[in-house]
Amino acid sequence: MDLKQKKVYIHTIGCQMNVYDAEQMERGLSPIGYVRTPEIGDADLILLNTCAIRAKAEQKVFSFLGRLVKLKNERPELIIAVGGCVAQQEGKRILSRAPYVDAVFGTHAIGRLPEIIEKIRAGQGPVVDVALSAGEAAFNPFPMSDTGHHPPEKSISSFVTIMQGCDNFCTYCVVPYVRGREASRHPDRIAEEIRTLVAGGVREVTLLGQNVNSYGKKEGLPTFTQLLERISEIEELSRIRFTTSHPKDLSDELIGAFGRIEKLCRHIHLPVQSGSDIILSRMNRKYTRKEYLAKIDRLRGLCPDIAISSDFIVGFPGETGADFQKTLELIQQVRYDSLFAFKYSDRPQAPAARFSEKIDEAVKAERLGEVLDLQQRVTLERHRSLVGQDVQVLVDGYARKNEGRESGRGIQWTGRTDTNKIVNFYGGQDPENTVKGDTGACGEEIFSGRMISVRIKDAFPHSLSGVPLHPAAIGPGTKGEKHHAA
């Protein structure tokens, strides 16, 4: 085996689970001599990690592949591999559309990626591996202890997959077909991975699954709430998040966890998809608007400051103007902290692709605009209500647009409240009794990974800004005090 160092460029399209999968790919390739590069032109191997959940995401895949033709012609030895959900869905058909691709590997083949690449390097390609696995084998995790690898870009927060696949078969969704049937990881493996992440500096984990609420049921493992309790006992871990949570399986036990498990962030992503019972039934969501609202009421009754976000699909086949109005009314009634909204698109294998009464694209675009405009107003109102409050912020690092150095205001930092709101602040530069953190080699304050108490001064549609408070409010982010409303 040739261990000469080579470079891999990974381009990821899609959800948090794809981000996690990309990290798995990077870990798996390290022992066979690959290091990740941010420059596609420097790569010996290009991995395209794909998403099939919407037509637009799939279109991005083939658009990206089209741009690689020139690179492949210039350097025939360059290896191009396509993984993820589109790879699982299309298989060999990708080679028909892009014959210069060397490997196609599905969602359960990440653990076999090193041997796939070795075959290509030995001249045994192209390789197509889209076999689905059962049980624990579906996860293909590469132990971080084997490579010493930790998340490269955001070491304070990290994703951890706890489940794979889905058994719900919503009529618009391809997940059961491209990710397989539902399977849960053993809690020992999950806890081991999180402990390794924490040892590497991670202070917040987000547990991932298509429906975390049904974790462990098929395998007879502990419940999801019991898993949360176990993870909360890991020292040096500050916060726990999770996504996604299917409303039909949201139990009173899990609702109660928000009032009992201190490290569990006061935020839940609860996708509703539509405000109309008729459309919910056609989507096979298995709950009604009334049942959904009852769970929202229970969540807020136990934890009044909980942040709630959601997903909506507009223009589902058969959605009338009246159905759409019910969606707008639901958004106004619940007053979500944030939401993601998308135009419906037919997906291969999904039953809704065969439904009649398709909605015109112009109508879908208009409805999407109405949803986004309404939610932006609601979000800004909720953000403005926080001005003057003190919130606990787990600091990720430097703000992306760091204009403070040029303005003389120092370094701008960014982090999130436990209710998942982005907060930016200048470290130690405000006259209102702010403090300085530890200093690095360049004399700058080091706030990354710390829990900071910040007073909110201004609100924007997508973020908040404020000033850090007294020294007692700064800590290493291991335990922290009970969170203020945010």
C-alpha positions in Angstrom: 0.0 0.0 0.0 1.4 3.4 -1.1 1.4 5.7 2.0 2.8 8.7 0.1 0.8 11.7 1.2 -1.9 12.7 -1.3 -4.6 15.4 -1.1 -8.4 14.9 -1.1 -10.9 17.7 -1.8 -14.4 17.0 -0.4 -17.4 18.9 -1.7 -20.5 18.3 0.4 -24.1 19.1 -0.7 -27.0 18.6 1.8 -27.8 18.1 5.4 -25.9 17.9 8.7 -25.7 14.1 8.2 -23.8 14.7 5.0 -21.4 17.0 6.9 -20.8 14.2 9.4 -20.4 11.6 6.6 -17.7 13.9 5.0 -15.8 13.8 8.3 -16.1 10.0 8.2 -14.6 9.9 4.7 -11.7 12.1 5.8 -10.9 9.9 8.7 -11.1 6.7 6.6 -8.8 8.1 3.9 -6.1 9.3 6.4 -4.5 5.8 6.9 -4.1 5.4 3.2 -2.2 8.6 2.9 -4.7 11.3 2.1 -5.0 14.7 3.8 -7.8 17.2 3.1 -7.2 20.3 1.0 -9.4 23.4 0.6 -8.0 23.8 -3.0 -9.7 21.7 -5.6 -6.8 22.3 -8.0 -4.3 20.7 -5.6 -6.4 17.5 -5.2 -5.3 14.0 -6.2 -8.8 12.8 -5.2 -12.1 14.7 -5.5 -15.0 13.4 -3.4 -18.5 14.7 -4.2 -20.8 14.0 -1.2 -24.4 14.3 -2.5 -28.0 15.0 -1.5 -31.1 13.8 -3.2 -33.8 15.3 -1.0 -34.8 17.9 -3.5 -34.4 18.3 -7.3 -32.3 21.4 -6.9 -29.7 19.6 -4.8 -29.5 16.8 -7.4 -29.1 19.4 -10.1 -26.1 20.8 -8.2 -24.5 17.4 -8.3 -24.3 17.1 -12.1 -23.5 20.8 -12.5 -20.5 20.3 -10.2 -19.4 17.1 -12.1 -19.6 19.0 -15.4 -17.0 21.5 -14.1 -14.6 18.6 -13.4 -14.3 17.5 -17.1 -11.5 20.0 -17.8 -9.5 18.9 -14.7 -9.8 15.3 -15.6 -8.7 15.9 -19.1 -5.7 17.8 -17.9 -4.8 15.2 -15.3 -6.1 11.7 -16.2 -4.7 10.3 -12.9 -7.0 12.5 -10.9 -9.6 10.3 -9.1 -13.2 11.5 -9.0 -15.7 9.7 -6.7 -19.3 10.4 -6.1 -20.9 9.4 -2.7 -24.0 10.1 -0.7 -27.7 9.9 -1.5 -27.6 10.7 -5.3 -24.9 8.0 -5.6 -27.2 5.6 -3.8 -30.2 6.6 -5.9 -28.5 6.6 -9.3 -25.8 4.0 -9.0 -24.3 3.1 -12.4 -26.4 5.7 -14.2 -24.0 8.3 -12.9 -21.3 6.7 -15.1 -23.5 7.0 -18.1 -23.9 10.7 -17.5 -20.4 11.4 -16.4 -18.1 8.6 -17.7 -15.0 10.2 -16.3 -16.2 9.4 -12.7 -14.0 6.7 -11.2 -16.2 5.5 -8.3 -19.8 5.7 -7.1 -20.3 4.7 -3.5 -23.6 4.7 -1.6 -24.6 5.9 1.9 -23.6 2.6 3.6 -20.3 2.2 1.7 -18.3 4.9 3.5 -16.6 2.2 5.6 -15.5 0.6 2.3 -14.2 3.9 0.8 -10.5 3.2 1.4 -10.6 -0.1 -0.4 -12.6 1.5 -3.2 -10.0 4.1 -3.7 -7.2 1.5 -3.5 -8.9 -0.4 -6.3 -9.0 2.7 -8.5 -5.3 3.5 -7.8 -4.5 -0.1 -8.8 -6.3 0.4 -12.1 -9.4 -1.8 -11.2 -12.0 0.9 -11.8 -14.6 2.2 -12.3 -16.1 0.9 -9.0 -19.8 1.1 -8.1 -20.7 0.1 -4.5 -24.3 0.9 -3.4 -25.0 -2.1 -1.2 -27.1 -1.3 1.8 -26.1 -2.8 5.2 -28.2 -3.8 8.2 -27.8 -2.8 11.9 -24.6 -1.4 13.2 -22.8 -2.0 9.9 -24.9 0.7 8.3 -22.9 3.4 10.1 -19.3 2.6 9.0 -17.7 4.9 11.5 -13.9 5.2 11.5 -12.7 5.5 15.2 -11.0 8.9 15.7 -8.6 7.2 18.1 -7.1 5.3 15.1 -6.1 8.5 13.2 -6.0 11.2 15.9 -8.4 13.1 13.6 -10.9 15.6 14.9 -13.4 17.8 13.1 -11.1 20.2 11.1 -13.3 23.3 10.8 -15.3 23.7 13.9 -13.8 22.0 16.9 -16.1 23.5 19.5 -19.3 21.9 18.0 -19.6 18.6 16.2 -22.2 16.3 14.7 -22.6 12.7 15.8 -24.9 10.3 14.0 -27.0 8.1 16.3 -29.4 6.6 13.7 -29.4 5.8 10.0 -32.4 5.5 7.6 -36.1 6.0 8.2 -39.3 3.8 8.4 -41.9 6.6 8.0 -42.2 6.7 4.2 -43.6 10.2 3.9 -44.9 10.4 0.3 -42.5 13.2 -0.8 -39.3 11.7 0.7 -36.6 9.5 -0.7 -34.7 8.9 2.6 -36.0 5.3 3.1 -34.8 4.5 -0.4 -31.3 6.2 -0.3 -30.5 5.8 3.4 -32.2 2.5 4.0 -34.5 1.4 6.8 -34.2 2.7 10.3 -31.2 1.4 12.4 -29.8 2.7 15.7 -26.2 2.8 16.8 -25.4 1.2 20.2 -25.2 3.8 22.9 -21.7 2.5 23.9 -20.3 3.5 20.5 -22.1 6.9 20.6 -20.7 7.7 24.0 -17.2 6.6 23.1 -17.2 8.9 20.0 -18.5 11.8 22.0 -15.8 11.3 24.8 -13.1 11.3 22.1 -14.6 14.5 20.6 -14.6 16.2 24.0 -11.0 15.2 24.6 -10.2 17.0 21.4 -11.9 20.2 22.5 -15.5 19.8 21.4 -17.9 21.3 23.9 -21.2 20.8 22.1 -22.6 17.9 20.1 -25.6 17.6 17.9 -27.1 14.1 17.7 -28.3 13.3 14.2 -31.0 11.0 12.8 -33.9 11.1 10.5 -36.2 10.5 13.5 -34.3 10.6 16.7 -37.5 10.2 18.7 -37.7 6.5 17.7 -34.1 5.8 18.6 -33.5 2.3 19.9 -37.1 1.0 19.6 -36.4 -1.6 16.9 -33.2 -2.9 18.6 -34.5 -2.8 22.2 -31.9 -0.3 23.2 -32.4 2.5 25.8 -34.9 5.2 24.8 -33.7 8.4 23.2 -34.3 10.2 26.5 -32.2 7.7 28.4 -29.4 8.2 25.8 -29.5 11.9 26.4 -29.2 11.3 30.1 -26.2 9.1 29.6 -24.5 11.6 27.3 -25.2 14.5 29.7 -22.9 12.7 32.3 -19.8 13.1 30.1 -17.6 15.6 31.8 -16.4 18.7 29.9 -19.4 18.5 27.5 -21.4 21.7 27.8 -24.3 21.2 25.5 -26.4 18.6 23.7 -28.6 19.3 20.7 -30.4 16.9 18.4 -32.2 16.8 15.0 -34.5 15.8 13.5 -37.5 15.1 15.7 -40.7 13.6 14.1 -43.8 15.1 15.7 -45.8 11.8 15.7 -43.1 10.2 18.0 -42.4 13.2 20.3 -43.1 11.6 23.7 -43.9 13.2 27.0 -40.7 11.6 28.3 -38.6 13.6 25.8 -40.7 16.7 26.4 -39.9 16.4 30.1 -36.2 16.1 29.4 -36.1 19.8 28.5 -36.9 20.6 32.1 -34.7 18.0 33.6 -31.4 17.6 31.7 -29.4 20.8 32.2 -27.0 20.2 29.3 -29.9 19.7 26.8 -30.3 22.9 24.8 -33.7 24.6 25.0 -34.3 24.2 21.3 -36.2 21.7 19.2 -36.5 21.3 15.5 -40.0 19.9 14.9 -40.8 19.8 11.1 -44.5 20.1 10.4 -44.4 20.5 6.6 -48.0 21.9 6.2 -50.7 23.6 8.3 -53.5 21.7 6.4 -54.8 18.3 7.7 -55.7 17.4 4.1 -52.1 17.9 2.9 -50.6 16.3 6.1 -52.7 13.2 5.3 -51.5 13.2 1.6 -47.9 13.5 2.9 -48.5 10.5 5.2 -47.2 12.4 8.2 -49.5 10.5 10.7 -50.5 13.5 12.8 -53.0 16.3 12.6 -52.6 20.0 13.0 -54.4 19.8 16.4 -52.1 17.0 17.6 -49.0 19.0 16.5 -50.2 22.1 18.3 -50.9 20.1 21.5 -47.3 19.0 21.6 -46.1 22.6 21.0 -48.3 23.6 24.0 -46.8 20.9 26.2 -43.3 21.9 25.2 -43.9 25.6 26.1 -45.9 24.7 29.2 -42.9 22.9 30.6 -40.2 25.1 29.1 -41.6 28.6 28.3 -38.4 29.8 26.8 -37.9 26.9 24.4 -37.0 27.8 20.8 -38.9 26.0 18.2 -38.0 25.7 14.5 -39.6 23.8 11.7 -39.7 22.7 8.0 -42.4 23.5 5.5 -43.0 22.3 2.0 -45.1 24.6 -0.2 -46.9 23.6 -3.4 -47.4 19.9 -2.6 -49.6 18.2 -5.2 -53.2 19.2 -4.5 -52.4 22.1 -2.2 -55.2 24.6 -2.6 -55.1 28.3 -1.7 -57.1 27.4 1.4 -54.6 24.7 2.4 -51.8 27.2 2.0 -53.6 29.8 4.1 -53.7 27.2 6.9 -49.9 27.0 6.7 -49.6 30.8 7.1 -52.0 30.7 10.0 -50.0 28.0 11.7 -46.8 30.0 11.4 -48.5 33.0 12.9 -50.0 30.9 15.7 -46.9 29.0 16.7 -44.5 32.0 16.1 -41.4 29.9 15.3 -38.0 31.1 16.1 -36.9 30.1 12.6 -37.9 27.8 9.8 -36.7 26.2 6.6 -39.2 26.3 3.7 -38.9 24.6 0.2 -40.9 24.3 -3.0 -42.1 20.8 -3.5 -40.3 18.8 -6.2 -40.9 15.3 -7.5 -38.3 12.8 -6.4 -37.6 9.4 -7.9 -39.2 6.5 -6.0 -41.2 8.9 -3.7 -45.0 8.1 -4.1 -45.9 11.8 -4.5 -44.1 11.9 -7.8 -47.1 10.0 -9.2 -49.7 12.3 -7.6 -51.9 14.4 -9.9 -52.9 18.1 -9.3 -49.3 19.4 -9.6 -48.9 23.0 -8.6 -47.5 25.5 -11.1 -43.9 26.6 -10.5 -44.9 30.3 -10.4 -47.5 29.6 -7.7 -45.0 27.6 -5.7 -42.5 30.4 -5.9 -45.1 33.0 -4.8 -46.1 30.8 -1.8 -42.5 30.2 -0.8 -41.9 34.0 -0.8 -45.0 34.6 1.4 -43.8 32.0 4.0 -40.2 33.4 4.1 -41.4 37.0 4.4 -43.8 36.1 7.2 -41.2 34.2 9.1 -38.6 36.9 8.7 -41.0 39.3 10.4 -41.7 36.9 13.2 -38.0 36.1 13.8 -37.1 39.8 13.9 -39.8 40.4 16.4 -38.6 37.6 18.6 -35.0 38.7 18.3 -35.9 42.3 19.3 -37.6 41.0 22.4 -34.2 39.9 23.6 -32.6 43.3 23.5 -31.5 44.2 27.1 -31.4 40.5 28.3 -28.3 38.6 29.4 -27.8 35.3 27.6 -25.2 32.6 27.9 -23.2 32.1 24.7 -20.9 29.2 23.9 -18.3 30.8 21.7 -17.4 29.1 18.4 -14.6 31.4 17.4 -14.0 34.5 15.2 -17.1 36.0 13.5 -17.1 35.3 9.8 -17.2 39.0 8.9 -14.6 40.3 11.3 -14.6 44.1 10.6 -13.5 45.0 14.1 -9.8 45.0 13.5 -10.1 47.7 10.8 -12.5 49.8 12.9 -10.4 49.6 16.0 -13.0 47.7 18.0 -10.9 44.6 18.4 -11.8 41.0 17.5 -15.4 40.1 16.9 -16.4 36.7 18.2 -19.4 34.6 17.5 -21.3 31.9 19.3 -24.8 30.6 20.0 -27.3 30.6 22.8 -28.7 27.3 23.9 -31.8 28.3 22.0 -29.6 28.3 18.8 -29.4 32.0 18.2 -26.3 33.5 16.8 -24.7 36.2 18.9 -21.7 38.3 17.9 -19.7 40.5 20.3 -16.3 42.3 20.5 -14.1 40.8 23.2 -13.1 43.2 25.9 -13.5 46.4 23.9 -16.8 47.8 25.1 -16.6 50.3 27.9 -19.6 48.8 29.8 -17.6 46.6 32.2 -16.5 44.1 29.7 -13.6 41.8 30.3 -10.6 40.3 28.6 -10.2 36.6 28.1 -6.9 34.6 28.0 -4.5 35.8 25.4 -2.9 34.0 22.5 0.5 34.3 20.9 -0.6 37.5 19.2 -2.0 39.1 22.4 -5.6 38.6 21.3 -8.3 37.4 23.7 -9.1 33.7 23.4 -12.8 33.1 23.9 -13.3 30.0 21.8 -14.9 27.2 23.7 -15.9 29.4 26.6 -19.3 30.1 28.0 -19.8 33.9 28.0 -22.6 35.9 29.5 -23.5 38.6 26.9 -26.0 41.5 27.2 -27.9 41.8 23.9 -27.7 45.3 22.5 -29.1 44.9 19.0 -31.2 42.4 16.9 -31.2 41.5 13.3 -33.1 39.0 11.2 -30.4 36.3 11.4 -28.4 37.2 14.5 -28.0 39.2 17.7 -25.1 41.4 18.9 -24.1 42.4 22.4 -21.3 43.0 24.9 -19.7 40.4 27.3 -20.3 41.0 31.0 -18.3 40.6 34.2 -15.5 38.1 34.8 -17.6 35.7 36.8 -19.7 35.1 33.7 -16.7 33.7 31.8 -15.9 30.0 32.2 -14.4 27.1 30.3 -17.8 26.0 29.1 -17.8 22.8 31.1 -20.9 23.3 33.3 -22.0 26.9 33.2 -24.9 28.4 35.0 -28.6 27.8 34.2 -29.4 29.5 30.9 -31.3 32.7 30.8 -34.2 33.0 28.4 -33.0 33.4 24.8 
